[in-house]
Amino acid sequence: MIIELPNTTVSKISRALIDVREEGGAVALGRVLTLVIATHHGDEELPIEAANDASREHPMRVIVLMFGDRDAEPRLDAQIRVGGDAGASEVIVLQAYGDAASNTESLVTGLLLPDAPVVVWWPDNPPVEPSASPLGRIAQRRITDASTRPYDKHRLAGLGEHHAPGDTDLAWTRLTHWREQLAAVLDQPPYEPITAVQVRGASSSPSTALLAAWLRLMLDVPVDWQYLAPDEWHDGIKSVRLERASGEIVLERSTPAIACLSQPGQPDHDLVLPRRTLRECLAEELRRLDPDVLYGRVITEGWQLLGAPPAQEEHG
């Protein structure tokens, strides 16, 4: 069910939500958090779809905040989605124009669930310092995505420079399965120390750099990492090579969904290792509302230890 509320106010939206619940169209009980999505008109449906899917694991209220023409007459249009149009959540879509968009925080504070954590997600074009932004100041967790606009080879360095506890990025979340596979390999005999690491990935994949920074921080060895040209590899991480005395451990994608694991003295294994969906990444981030300490160390300490790749200027 979708309810349109043109030229409205925050108090009218709140009353409409109460009316919807009283009519039995939605139940507020069991909502565990408020997710605020800051995006732009025309780009909102994909994040809303991901949030609706994730809400089946994390029932929540979703507030989607968009800004129209800043020079237009002040106006706030809203849409309430419940039931089949909102998964296990209730979705409030706000479109603010003119002076109505001047106070971002006031647009959402009156719609937050009481006594529930707040998570803010910028699917693209996040503020330079998320924790200092109006929305970031009211949130326990702040989610960005370095693989989306703006496309800037220096963006990861900026994430580290402005990092605050509670910040995270979906480029890091996409690494979970890669980190699990590499950790599992190193938990097996012969337990020899790693002496060098090589990481390769697509120029559109900041996850490549974060994986290299994680390995540099965790293993304390030199890491040779590069972005590949699009004609060599076009999406995501391509390969990781770990060198030790008995030979190389290689985890390398042959296709975007399949990776081959090669180890000395063992047969090769094909592993299903596709790029994670937006829904999977968002759901994982919503499972924890405390600061991701490891991500903080990787984006600050690990990134500083890593240094820029030779290919970054050409392909980044």
N, C-alpha and C positions, 0 to 999 in steps of 0.2 A: 504494500500500500504506500502511495506517495501523496503527501499533502503539500500543496503549494501555498506559500504565504508571501505574496508580493508586498513590497513597501511596508515592512513590518518593524517591530522592535524586539529586543531581547526578551522583555517581559511577556510580550504576546506569544513568542515562541515557547517560553516556559509554560505558559497556560495551555497552549496547544498540546504540549507533551503530556501534561496532566490529563487533559481530556482524552487523549489517545489511550493512555493507560486505564482510565476509568471505563472506557468502552471495551476494554479487553483486547485491544489490538496489539499491545506490547506490555511486557512485564519488566519493571525496573529492578526487581529483586535479583540478586546474583551477578549484577554487573560488577566487575572487579577493578576496572580502571576507565579513565577517559583518554582516548586517543585523539589528538588534534593534528589534522593534516593541513599544512599550509601549502597551497598549490595555486595554479592559475586556471582560468576558465578554458575548457577544451582539453585540459590534461588531468581532470579529476577522476574520470571513470576507472582507469587502471588502478590507482591507489585505493579507491573505494572498494573495488572488487577484491583486491588483496586483503583489505581490512575485514570485509565481510567473511571471506574464507577463514582468516585467522581468528575471527570472533567465535567460531565453533569450538575453538580450544580456549579462548579467552573472551568470555562474554563482556561486552564493553559498550560504552557510548562513544560514537565517532562524530567529531565535529570537523567538518571540512570548511576551511576558510579561504575564500578567494576575493581578490580585489579587482574592481572594474576601473573605469575612467576616473582618475583622481580629480579631474576638472568638471565632472558631471555634478548635477544636483544631488545633495545628500540623500541616500536611499539605502535601505537594507532589504534585500530579497532573501527569502529562506525557503527551504524544502525539507520536509521531514519524511524519512523513509523508514518503514518498519515492516515486520513480517517477511515475506518472501523477497522483498527488495533490500533487505538489510541483514541477511544471515541471522546470527544469534545476537546481533547488536541493534542499536537504534542509531540511525545516521541523520545528522543535521547538517545540511549544506547551506552555507552562508555566502552571499555575494554582496560585497559592500562597495558603494560608489561615493565619490566626493569626500566630504568631511566625515562621513560615516565610517570611512576606512582609516581615519587618523589615529584612533586609539585601539590598537590591535588587542591589547589585553582585555579591555572592557567588553569587547565583542564576545569573548568566550568565557570569562569568569562567571557570568550569571548562568551559564549552561553546564558547568562542570558538575559531575556527580559529587555529592558531599562526602568528605572523608575518604576519598578514593585517590590513588596515585594518578598523576598526569604524565602522559608521554606525548612529546611533540615530534612529528615526522615531517621533514622537508623532502619530498621525493626528488626535487631538483632546486637549483638556485637557492641554497641555504644562506643565512647570514654569515658574514666572515667569522664572527665569534658567537656561535649559537647560544652559549650559556649567558651571554650578556644581552641577548635580544629580548624584546617584550614577552614573547611566548616562551623562550628558553628559561626566563627567570621564574616562571610558575611551574616548571616541569621537573620531575625527578629523573627522567631519561630524555635524551635528545638524540634523534636518529637522523643522519644524513646519508648520502649515497654519492661517493666520489666518482662513480661510473656515469653519472648523469650530468646535465648542464650545471654550471659552466664547464666545458672541457678545457682543462688547464693542467699542464704537466707539473705545475708548482702547487697544485691543490693539496696533495698529501702533506707537503711541508707546512702549509697553512693550518691543516688539521692538527698537526703536532704543536705548532706554535701557540695555537689558541685553545688547546685541549683543556677541559675541565672535567672533574669526576661527574659521571652521568652521561657524557658524550659517547656515542658509538657511530659506526658507519657500516652500511650494508656491504661494502667491499670487504670488510673484515669478516662479516657473518658468512659470506660465500665461501670462506676458507675452511669452515668447520670440518668438512669431510676430508679435505686434503691434510689438514693437521692430524686428524684421527688416523688416517692411513700411515702417514709418516711416523707418528708416535708408536703405532702398533709394530711397524717394522723394526724400529730401534729397541723395542722391548723384547726382541728375540735374539738368540745367540747369533754371532759370537761376541756380542757386547763390546766390539772394538770402538775406539773413539773415532768420530768423524773428523777428517782433516781438512776438507774443503767442500764447498757446496756450489752448485750451479742452478740457477732458476731462469726459465724462459717463459714468456707469455705475450699475448697480443698487446699492441700499443694502446688499445681501448680498455685494458684491464688493470685498474689500480690494485686489484687483488694480488697481481703478480708481485708488485713492490712490497705489499704488506706481508706476503708469505716470505719473501726474502728477508725482510726486517725481523720477522718472528724467528726464522732460522738463525739469523746473525745473533740475536739476543739470547736464544736458548742454547745454541751450540758453541757460541764464542769462537767461531772460526771464520776465515774469509769467505765471503759470498760473492760469486760472480753472477750478476743478474743483468738481463737485457730485455727490452721490448723488441718483439719481432715485427718486421714489416707486414702489412696486411696480406700480401701475396704468400707469405710463409705461414702465417697463422692469424686468423681473423677474430677470434672470440675466446676470452678467458685464458686460463693458465695452460701452457703447453707441456712443460716438463720440469722435473726436479731431479738432479743428480747429486748423490751423497757419496763422497770418496772416503774409503778407509783401507787399511792395510790388505785385507783379503779381496778387495775389488770394489766396483761401483754398484750402488743401489740406484736404480733408475725407475722413476714413476713418470710415464709419458703418455699423453693422450694421442691415440691414433685417429680418433674422430672426436667431435665435441662431446660425446657421451661415454666413450670407452677409453680406459687407460690401461696400459700394460705395465705390470710390476716385474722388474728383472732383478734378481739377486744372485750373487756367486753361489754355485753349487746347488741351485734350486731351479725347477722349471718355471718358465714365465707364466704369469697369471693375468688374465684379462679381468678388469674390475669395472663395474658400472659407476661412472663418476661424471654425471652430467652437471651442467651449471645449475645451481639451485634457483628455484622460482622465487619471485617476489614474495609470494604468500609464505613460503617456507622460511625465508629470511626474516620477515616481519614477525611471524609466529615465534621463532626462536628468540628474537630480541625481547618480546613481550613476556617470555618465561621468567626473566629476571629483571627486577626493578632496582637492584643495587648497582653501584658503579662496576663496570667491567675493568678491573684493575690490570689484567693482562693486556687488554687492548690499549689502555693508557700507557703502559710501559713500551709496547711495540711502536706506537705512533710517535713517541717522544724519544726514549732511549735507543730503541732498535733502529729507528729511522736515522738518528744522528750517527750511529755507528756504521750504518750501511753505506752512505754516500750515493751520489747520483750515478746512474748507469751510463756507459758510453753511448748507448743507442737512444737515450731519452730525448736528446735535442732533436734527433732526426725523426723519430717515430712517436714521441710522447704526445 
